[in-house]
Amino acid sequence: MERDRLPGLQVGRAVAAMSIAYFHSWVAISRFPKNTAFPLPILTGYGWLAVDLFFAISGFVICLVVSRPGFRIGSFLIKRVFRLYPLWLATLTIFAILALLWRGPKETETLGYFLYSATLLPTQQFPFYQIGWSLQHEIVFYLIAAVIAPIFGIYGIAAFLAASTIAFHTVQMPWYFSSLAMYHPEFLAGVLAFMARSKLAKLGFWLPFSIGFASLCFFVTVWGGHHDVPIALFFLTVGFSNIPDKESRWLKSVSAIGDASYSIYLIHPLVFLVVSALISKATPPSWAEEPIRAGCLVLILSVSITNWRYFEMPIIGFGNMLASRQKPAN
């Protein structure tokens, strides 16, 4: 398996994945009367920011990968394809089947749009399976790194992301450029965290994490803007990357959730949709609302960890085997 998963970053991925799952958990309990739930205010209102944290962590991880001696574009892209596409295609197909059987297709849910969404190419609206919108950004970032890193290195990636961010705010661009460049600051935060890691490692976890969390709360609640969020993501990513790789039960357990974070991300909407459909056929009491939410999260976690072990890991291993056969560039 790839060793680009630092334990601390896996903790960050675990936090991000479960935050997003909780943020979307309203889908499962939407059939209950209003004002009968007892949600966690921060995750209910701002759990969507965890996607931005995913982007920042990806920026850090990809820099870790492309900066290694012997980096090869072909091997890199093969590994990324086998990392993203198999589970995406599986969950996309499951969602399409469930939508067809449960409610029938919407006007935009055509076979052509299904096939186009499967490619993860940019779309003006959400892809067929809406949760895949962030994967479109991931794919483009991988291609940027693959093209720029062999020639200009990490500094080249940072410069490109900075330039595209400036262009997004100053130049009128076609929708497919502007929609992708919108999240380049988040990836840039991770790239800069990687570049500064050796100098900031002595700060440990708690100081940069506290700065990042406090600034994130300030930017989204007091300042009221999203443009400054990458500053907070920089410190959060530094903090997670500084978690030492020690043998401890809590680190092993949370890292296991981080390993399954991609499964959590793609599987959780399916679980919520199925539970919502089941609730619509019954009339559970209002006190069951939060237990159902908690049960959904436990089910998502269990299914995702199982999926990681028996679906993702074998496929990733196969992709790594194919990548290892790539001949080094002359």
N, C-alpha and C positions, 0 to 999 in steps of 0.2 A: 504494500500500500504506500501511497505518497506520504512523506513525512513533512508536509507543509502545514500540518495542523498543530500548531503550538497549543499546549493545554490551555493557556490563558485565553487564546483566541477562541478556542472551543467553548470556554465559559461564556465569552461574549456572544457567540452564535446561539448558545442555549438560551441566554437571556433574551436575545432578539426574537428567536423563534417562538418562545412561549408568550412573549409580550404581544406578538402579532396574533397568535392564536386566541389569546384572551380578548384582544381588541375586536376580533371578528365573532366572538362567542355570542353576541347579541342575536345572530342569525338563528341559533338553536332555540333561543327562548323568546323569539319575537311573537309567538302565538299567545303568550301570557298577557294578562292585562297590564297596562302601563303603571309605572310606579310601584311595582311589587317586587322588583329585584333589589339586590344590595351589592352593586358592583364596586370594584376598586376604582376610585376616581381617576387616578393617574393613568392607569392602563386603559380605562374606558375612553378617556378623552384624548390621550396622546400616544397610545400604543402603536399607532401607524408610524411613528418616528423610528421604530425598530427596523424598518426597511432601510432607512438611511444608514443605520448602524451596520447592517449587512453590507451595504455598498462600501463603507469605509473599511470594514474588515477584509473585503475582497481586494480593495486597493493595496492593503498591507500584504496579504497572502500572495497575490500575483507578483508583487515586487520581490518577495522572498523566493519565489520560484524562478523568475527570469534572471535573477542575479546570481544564480548558482553556476559554477563552472560546468561547461558541457551543455548548457541550455541549447535546445534545438526546437525550432519553430514547429516542425512536423510532429514531434513527440508531444509538445505542449498542447497543440490543437487537438490531437487525437484524445489525449487524456481529458481535455475539457468537454469534448463532444460526448464521450462516454460518461462523464460526470453529470452533465445536465440533461441530455436529450432522452435517454431511456425512461426515466421516471416521469419526465414531462409528458412524453407521448402516452405513457400508461395512464396518468391521471387525467390528461386531456380527453382520452377516449372514454374513461369511466364517467367523467362529468357529462360528456355528450350523450352517453347511453342513459344515465340517470335523468337528464333533462328531457330526453325524448320520451321516456316511460312515465315520468312524473307529471310534467306540465306541458309537454310538446315544445317544439323549437320556436324560438322567437324569430322575428323577421330577419334579423342579422345573422342568425345561427344557421347558415347555409353550409353545404358540403364544401364549397369552394373556400369559404372563410375558415372552416375547420382545417383544411389542408394548408392554407396559408399560415394560420396561427401555429401549426405544427412546426414550421420552419423557425419560429421566433424572430422573424424579420419585423421591422417596425410597423406598427399599426396606428392609424389616427385615433381610434378609440381602443378600448380594452380588447385583448385577443379573445378568442372563443371561450376559453377558460380564463376568466378575468385575472386570477392571481398570477398568471404568467407575464404580466406587464413588466415586472422587475427583471425577469430573465432576459427580456429583450435588451435591457441596459447592460446586463452582465455579459452577454454574448459580444456586444459591440466593444465593451471594455477589453475583453480578451483579445479581440482582433487588433485593437489599438496597441496593446502591450506586445503582441506577437510581431507587429510590423516595426514598431519604434525601438523596442528594447535592444534587439541585436545590433542596431546601428548607433543609437544615441544613449542607450542605457536608461537607468532609472530617472536621471535628470531630464532626459528627453520626454519620458512619459509625463513627468510633473509639468514640464513646460507646455506640452500639448494640452493637457487638461486645464491648465491655467489660461492658455490662449483661447480655448473653446468656451471657457466660462466667461471671459471678458467679451468675446464675440456674441454670446447669448444675450448679454445685457446691453450691447451697443449696436449690433448689426441685425437687420432684418434677414432671417434665414428661412429656407423651406422648412415645413413642419417636421420632416424626418430628421433634420439636423437639430433644430431647436428643441424638439421633444427629448432627444438623447442628451444634448449638451446640458439640459436642465439639471441633471444629476451628476455632472462631472465634478462639481465641488465636493460631493460626498466621497467619490473615489479619490480625489486629490487629497482629502483629509487623511485617508489611509496611506497613500503614497508618502506624504510628508511625515506621518507617524513612523513609517518604516525608515525613512532617511534620518530621523532624529532619535531613533530608538537607542543607539549605543550611548548617546549623550544623556538621555533621560532615564536610562535603566536604573540609575541609582536612586531615583525618586520612588521606586517601588510601585505598588498598586494603588494604595489608598489616596495619596495626594493627587495624582493626575485624574483618577476616577472621580474624586470629590469635586475637583475643579470642573471636570467635564459635565458631571451631573448637575451641579449648581448652575453652571452657565447655560445648560440646555433648558432647565426650568425657567431661567430668566428670559432667555430668548423667545420661548414659545408662549409664556404666560404674561410676562411684564412688557417685554419689548414688542411682542406681538408680530414677529416676523420669522420667516423660514430661511432667509438668506444667510444669517449668521450661525445657523445650526452646525455647519461643517467645523467651525472653531471648537465647539463642544465635542464633536465626533473625534477630532484630532486627539484631545486629551483622554477621551474614553478608550480609544483604540490603544494609545500608549499605555494606559493603565492595565487593560486586559493583557497586552503583550508582555507586561512586566511581571505577571503572576509566575512565580518560580515553578519549574517542573519538578515537583516533589511527589513521592509516593504517599498519597493521602486518600482516604476513602471518599471525602467530599469532592476532591478534584477529579477522581476517577469517575464518580457518579455523574457529576455535572458535565464532564467532558464527553461521556457517553451520550448525553442528551444533545450536546453540540455536534457529535458525529451524525446524529439523526436529524439535525436541524433542517436539512433540505427536504427530508421526508415530512417533517412536521409542517413545513411551509406549504407543501403541495397537497398534503392529505387533509389538513384540518378543515378546509372549506367543504370537502365532501362529507365528512362526518357531521358537520353542523347542518348541512342541507338534508341529509337523511334523517337526523334527529328531529329537525323542524317538520319534516313530512310526517313522521310518526306521531308527533305531538298533535298535528292537525287532525289526526284520526281518533284522538282520545281527548279526554278532558282532565288532565292531572291537576291536583290542587295547587294553589299559588305558592304554598310553602315548599313545593318540590322544585321551584325554579332554580335556585342556587345549587341544590344537589345535582340537578340535571346538568348545569353548566360545569360543575366540578367533575361529574362523571364523564362528560364529553372530553375534558382536558386529559383525564387519566386514560381514556380510551385512545385518544390521539397519540399520546406519549407511548403507550404500549404498542400500538400498531406501527408507529413510526420506527421505534427501536427494532422491532421484528423485521420491518421492511429493510432497514439499513443492513442488518446482518445477513438476510437471506436473498435480497434482491439487489440492493445498491452495491454492497461489497463485492459480490462475484462479478458484476458487470464492470465495476471500476478496475478490478483485478485483471479482467480480460482486456480492457482498454490499455492498462499499463503494460501488459504483455505485448500488445501490438505496437505500442509506442517504443518499447525497448528494441524493437527490430529495425527502427529507423536508423539509417546510416548517418553518421555525423557529417556536417557540412565540411567541404574542403577549404 
